[in-house]
């Protein structure tokens, strides 16, 4: 039940903050605006590995790569500042046909 509650909270926060959710993605882009600061995220899956890159106002932040993605499926993603530290987190929801979806969270701080 906690996983479903967290999943619902993250999706609601992402939708309320103007973020878009992607479904069944293998490659997707997401933008998060917080005041004058703009974050651009690029996410893609290759050979069951997740690759993430982020930019803050056009400046590249360190990329994250190599997280395992079972069956190569990502169910969706959202960005939100749930811990109120003034930098967003990127939430990537993993989907497997035979289990409850997993969640990966990345911070920009």
C-alpha positions in Angstrom: 0.0 0.0 0.0 2.9 2.4 0.7 4.2 2.0 -2.8 0.9 2.8 -4.3 0.5 5.8 -2.0 4.0 7.1 -2.9 3.3 6.4 -6.6 0.1 8.4 -6.4 1.7 11.2 -4.5 4.6 11.6 -7.0 2.2 11.5 -10.0 -0.1 14.1 -8.4 2.9 16.3 -7.5 4.2 16.1 -11.1 0.9 16.9 -12.6 0.2 19.8 -10.2 3.6 21.3 -11.0 2.9 21.3 -14.7 5.1 18.3 -15.6 4.1 15.9 -18.3 4.1 12.1 -17.8 5.3 9.8 -20.5 4.0 6.3 -21.0 6.0 3.3 -22.3 9.0 5.4 -23.2 12.3 4.3 -24.6 13.3 8.0 -25.0 11.7 11.1 -23.5 12.4 14.7 -22.6 10.9 16.5 -19.6 11.1 20.2 -18.5 10.6 21.5 -15.0 10.4 25.2 -14.3 10.9 26.6 -10.8 10.9 30.4 -10.9 13.7 31.6 -13.2 15.4 28.2 -13.1 14.6 25.7 -15.9 15.6 22.1 -15.7 15.6 19.9 -18.8 15.8 16.1 -18.4 16.5 13.6 -21.1 15.9 9.9 -20.4 16.4 6.9 -22.6 16.7 3.1 -22.3 19.2 1.0 -24.2 19.9 -2.7 -23.7 17.8 -2.6 -20.4 19.9 0.2 -19.0 18.6 3.7 -18.0 20.5 6.8 -19.1 19.6 10.2 -17.6 21.0 13.6 -18.4 20.0 17.0 -16.9 20.5 20.7 -17.7 19.9 23.6 -15.4 19.4 26.8 -17.5 21.2 25.1 -20.4 24.2 24.1 -18.3 24.9 20.3 -18.3 24.6 18.6 -14.9 26.4 15.3 -14.4 24.7 12.5 -16.1 23.6 9.3 -14.5 23.8 6.0 -16.4 23.7 2.3 -16.1 20.7 1.7 -13.8 19.1 -1.6 -14.7 15.6 -1.5 -16.2 13.9 -4.9 -16.1 12.5 -5.9 -19.5 13.7 -2.5 -20.8 10.4 -0.9 -19.8 9.8 2.5 -18.2 6.2 3.2 -17.3 6.6 7.0 -16.9 8.4 9.8 -15.3 7.8 13.0 -13.4 9.8 15.9 -11.9 8.8 17.6 -8.6 10.5 19.2 -5.6 8.9 16.9 -3.0 11.5 17.5 -0.3 11.2 21.3 -0.7 15.0 21.9 -1.1 14.4 24.2 -4.2 15.8 21.7 -6.6 13.6 19.1 -8.4 13.9 15.4 -8.2 13.4 13.2 -11.3 11.2 10.2 -10.6 11.3 7.3 -13.1 8.7 4.5 -12.8 9.8 1.1 -14.0 7.3 -1.4 -15.3 7.5 -5.1 -15.3 4.7 -7.4 -16.6 4.8 -9.7 -13.6 5.4 -7.4 -10.6 4.6 -4.1 -8.9 6.3 -1.2 -10.6 9.6 0.1 -9.2 10.7 3.6 -8.6 14.0 5.4 -9.2 14.6 8.9 -7.9 17.4 11.3 -8.9 18.2 14.6 -7.3 19.6 17.7 -9.0 21.1 19.2 -5.8 
